[in-house]
Amino acid sequence: MNLNQQLAAFGISPQTGFLPETPPLHSLPAAFAAWEEVAQRLPKYLLSDEFRRLVEDLPAFPIGELRSEAEHERAMVLLSYLGHAYVWCGPKAADRIPAVLAVPWHAVATQLGRPPMLSYASYCLHNYSRLVSSRDLEAGNVALVQSFLGGVDEEWFVVIHVDIEMKAAAALRELLPAQEAAGTGDIRRLRQSLEAIAASLDAMNTTMERMPEWCDPYIYYHRVRPYIHGWNSHPDLPEGVVYEGVEAYGGKPQRFRGETGAQSGIVPALDAFLGVEHAQDVLRDYLMEMRRYMPPGHRRFVETIEAGASVREFVEGRPELREAYDHCVAGVHRFRAKHLEYAATYIFKQAQTDSKNPHAVGTGGTPFMPYLKKHRDETEGHLLAAH
């Protein structure tokens, strides 16, 4: 099995990484027209006080008409956006989702191997379009398919993540060959891989630093963030949310995490490859929990890298590789440090005006500042030059 076939088995493209190689669908077939009309006009409907009633009055979602994986992914995007909009619109969070929405959402999510939530896969990976087909997929040539309120700040926030995913493809395609090189003692091949991974991380960090260009902290906090919260450890929904009509849940409230970049496979895969370990505590448990929200193939990829040859152990005994290895670790550290900086600016320093949007709790339902600081510091501690 060649590398492309290996990656394909995990749902990874050598060109686009965790992003689908074929751009996501913009809409579902005509049978779903009523649902698509609400989804595509969501920014308009959220400005009214009629949105929940509109959802409750929708016709049955014709799930049997979904024919392809791409259609299932578009359905997951649509249902997830409507589900989160239903819960978080208005002055008070809804603690129940009507069966007309909850039942198909659960069914599609089960088919895709993820919880019925707006996770990173639907918020970013399957929610983009390329503006000019002849140009690279990067910020400036990417648009969202689905939004909540719309506007440049919401658009740019997700576009930056799409660009980062694209830049990460060059690193992801090197991980398996690099582990093979470590296992066989091929120093030249491993050095090439480490240098390519470091360059990919440099490109990811350059993109990350562009976030403030079009995404304002105040607008992000008050207009973008409110709709991506989950209902696990959220103060306004302490018991979670009931998915009406979903037999598997037996009428009991469910507690799921909200959308967060921790649900991307990029950094977990790089941690696994570089041997960056996080202390066994509730913070590490949270990172492991986030894998549940990844597409199953991406989760398997991270686990495969974890089970592979230890690049760190191989490099420790070979000084000629240490600089290239440390460049990679430094790239992950820089990424985490910038994420921490943004978390402080875009969230923690903002004035909370709505209990539905707490500034001390992340969209994943955690006290994010201690988590991000710990992960940043633990990454820096893995630099070989520091030992």
N, C-alpha and C positions, 0 to 999 in steps of 0.2 A: 504494500500500500504506500503510494507516494504521499508527500506532505499535504498536497491539496486535498487528497481523499481523507487523510487523517483529520484535517481541519473541518472538512465538510461534515464528518460524522458528529462533530460537536456544534454544528450550525455556525461555523466561523468561515469567513471569506478571507483569502490572502490579501485581497484588495481593500475590503471595507471592514474587516475585523468582526466585531459583534453586530455591526449594522447589517441588515439584509442586503445582499448584492443587487437584487432587483428592488427598486424603490417601492415603498409601501403604497397600497391603494389609497386613492383619495376618497372613494365612496364605495358602498356596496350596491348590488344590482337593484333593479326597480322594485322588487318585492319588499325592500327595506326602506322605501321612499319616505314613509312617515317618520321613521326613526332618524334617517339622515337629515331630514328637514329641521328637526329640533336640534340635532348635533351641530349642523352647519350654521344655524342661527343662534347658537348658544349665547354668544356675547349679547345679543339683543334680548333674549328671553331672561337672562340673569338680571337685567335692569328693570324687569317688571316684577310684580308680585304674583304672577300666574304660573311660574315655572313648575312648581311641584304638581299643580293640577294638570298641566300639560302632559307631564310624564305619566301621571296616574291614568289619564284618558287615552294613552297610546294603544294601538292595536297590538295583539300578541306578536312578539318578536319571532319571525319565521326561521328559527334556527336550523330547520331541516333543509333550508335553501342554501346554506353555506357549503361551498364545494371545494375550496382550496385552503391551504395554510394561510395564504395571504388574506383571504376573506375572513378567516377566523381571527387573524391579527387585527384587521380593520374593525371587526365586530368588537373585539376586546377593547380597542381604543375608544370606540363610540360608547359602549356600555360603561366603561370605567369613568369617562368624563361625565356622563350623565349621572352616574351613581354618586360621584363626589360632589357634583353640583347640587344634586338633590339633598344630600346630607348637610352641606355647608352653606347653602343660600339662605337668605333671610336672617332675622335677628337671633334665631335660636336653632341650634343643630337638630336635625331629625334623628331620632334613635331607631327608626324603622325605614326600611326600603321596601316599596310596594312589590308584590309578586310579579307584576308585569315586567319589572326591571330586574329584580333580584334573581328570579329563576333562570332566565337566559344568561345573565352575567355569571352565575355560578356554573352553568353548563359549559359555556365557552371557556371559562377559566380552567375548569377541570380538564377539558380537551387539550389545553395548552400547558398544563402542568404548573399553574401558578394560582395563588389565591385570588378571589374576586375582589380585587383592589386596583386602583391606579398605581401600578408599580413602574419602575424606571423603564422597563421594556416597552410599555405602552406610551409613556410620557415622552420618551426620547427615541429609542431604537426603531420603533415602527410608526413614527409620527413626523416624518420629514419628507420634503420633496426637493429635487434639484431644480433651480430656476433656469439655468442654461445647461443643457445636456452635454455640451462639448467642454464645459469647464469642470475643474475638480470639485468634489463635494467638500466645501469648506465655508466658514463664515463669510458672508457676502454673496454666496451662491446657494443658500439653503433657506427654505421657508417651512413653517409648520403646516401640517395638514389640519390639526385640530387645536383649538384654543378654548380657554374659559372666557375671559373678558376681552382677549385680543390686545393689540397695541404693541409698540416696539419693545417695551421692557420684557413682557412675557415672551415675545418671539425670540429676542436675543438671548434670554436666559437659557432656553432650550437649544437654540442654534449653537451656542458655545459648547454645550455638551455633545451635540452631534459632531461638531468639528473635532473635539477631543477624541471621541470614539474613532473617527476616521484616522487621526494622527496615530492612534494606538495600534492600528492594524500592523504597522511595520514592526512593532515590538512583539505582538502576539504570534506572528508567523515565525519568529525566531526562537520561541521558548522550547518547543519540542526538539528542534535540531541542536540547540545549545545543550540541553540535558543529555542528548545522545552523545555529543562531543565530550562532555564531562565524563560520561560513562565509559567511553572508549579511550579517553586520554588524548583527544585531538585538540591540542592547545591552540593551534592556528585557527581552526574552525570556531572554537569557543570565543576567542578574542574577537573575531569578526562579528559573531552574534552579539556579544556584549556591547561592542561599539555601535551596532545597529539599534539595539534596545536603548542605549543612552541617547542616541540621536532622536529616536522616537519620543522619548521622555522630554527632551529639550523642546521639541515641536509641540507636545501636549502642554507644557508649561507656558510657552509663548502664547498659545491660544487661550489658556486659562487667564492670563494676565489682561486679556482684552475685555473681560466681563464688564468693567465699568463704562466702556465706550457707549453702550446703548441700554444698559440696565441700571437704573437708578436705585440706590438702597431703599429710599422711602417708598417708591412705587412697588418695588419687589415685595417689601414686607406687607404693605397694605392692600395690594391689588393682585399679586401673583401667588404669594405663599398661602393665603387662607384656604384655597381649594385643594391643596395637595396634602393636607394633614390626613392622618389615619385615625383609627379608633381603637388604638391600644395605648393605654396610659395617657389618654387625653383627658384633661380635667373636666371638659364639658360632656364627655361620653365615658364615664368611668366603668360602665358595664359593657360597653361596646355597642354594636348595632344589630338589630334583628333583620335577617334576610327573609322576609315573608314568603311562604310557599316553598322554601327550599327544604325538602324532606331530610336531607343529610344533616341539617342543623337542628331539626326538631323544635323549631320555634325559639331556640335559645340565642341570646346575643352572642355575636362573634367579635373578637378583638384582633384586628389586623393592623400592621404597621403602614404608615403612609409612604408616599414616594420619597426616595432619597437616593443620592448618588452612590451610597453604600451598596445599592442593589446592582450596580454595574460590576461586571467581572474583571475589569481591567486591573485595579489595584490589588484585589485578592490574588489574581493570577501572578502578578509581579511579586507580591509578598511571598507567595509559595515558591516561586522560581529563585528568588534571592535569599530565601531562608530567613526572612524577616518575621520573627515570632512575637506575638503579643501575649503578655502575662495572662495566666488563667484566672479570669475574674468575670464579673458581669459584663464588662466592656467587650471582652473577647466573645462571650456568649452571644452578645448582640450582633457582632459581625457574622458569626456563624448562622444566626437566625436569618440574616439578610439574604443568604443563599436560597432560602425557600422562595424568594420572590424573583429570582433569576429564571430565565428560560432553562429548562432541564439540561440542554446540551451545554450551555455555558457553565452551569454548576458542575457538570461532569468534567469539563475541561479543567477547571480549577482543581478539582480533586485529583485528576490525572497528573497535573503538574506537581501537586503535593506529594504524590506517591513516586515521582520520578527521581532520578539521580540528583544528589545534593551538589549543586553548583558551588555553593558557599564552601563546603568542605574541600572540594577539589581546588578552588582558588586559594584557600588559606595556605596550602602548601606550595604555591607557585607565585612568588612575588611579581613575576612579569605580567600577571593577570590582575593584580590587585587594583591598579589604577582604573582599569576599564570597569571592573566590578563596582568599585566605589562611586564611579560616575553614575552608574545605574541607581545605586542606593541613594545618592545625593539627589537624583532626579525625583525619586519617590518622596524623599523628605521635602524637597522644594514644593512639590505638588500638595502635600499635606499641610505645609506651612501656609501656603496661599489660601487653601481651603479654610483654615482656621482664621486667617485674617478676614476673609469675606464673611465668615459666620459671625464674627464680631461686628463688622460694619453693617452688614445687610440685615442682621436679625437682633443680636444681643443688645446693640446700642440704640435700637429703635424703640420708640415709646409705645407700649402696649395699650391699645384702646378697645380691644374686643377679647373676651375670654376665649373665644373660639380660635384665636391666633396668638397663643402665649409666646413670649419672646425668650423664655428660659428653657423651653422644650422644643426639640426639633420635630420636623414633620414625621420622622420615624418614631416619635414618642419618647425620646431620651433627653437627658440633660447634656446637650451636645458639646458644650465648651470643654468640660473635663475630658470627654471622650476624644475629641479632636486633638487636644494638647497631649494626651497620653500616647495616641497613635503616632503623632509627629515625633515626640521624644524617643519612643521606642524604635522608630525607624532610624533616627540619627545614631542611636546606640549600636547599630549594626554596621557602621562604617569600619572597615578593617583598619584604616589609618588611625582610628581611635583606640586600637588594641595593641 
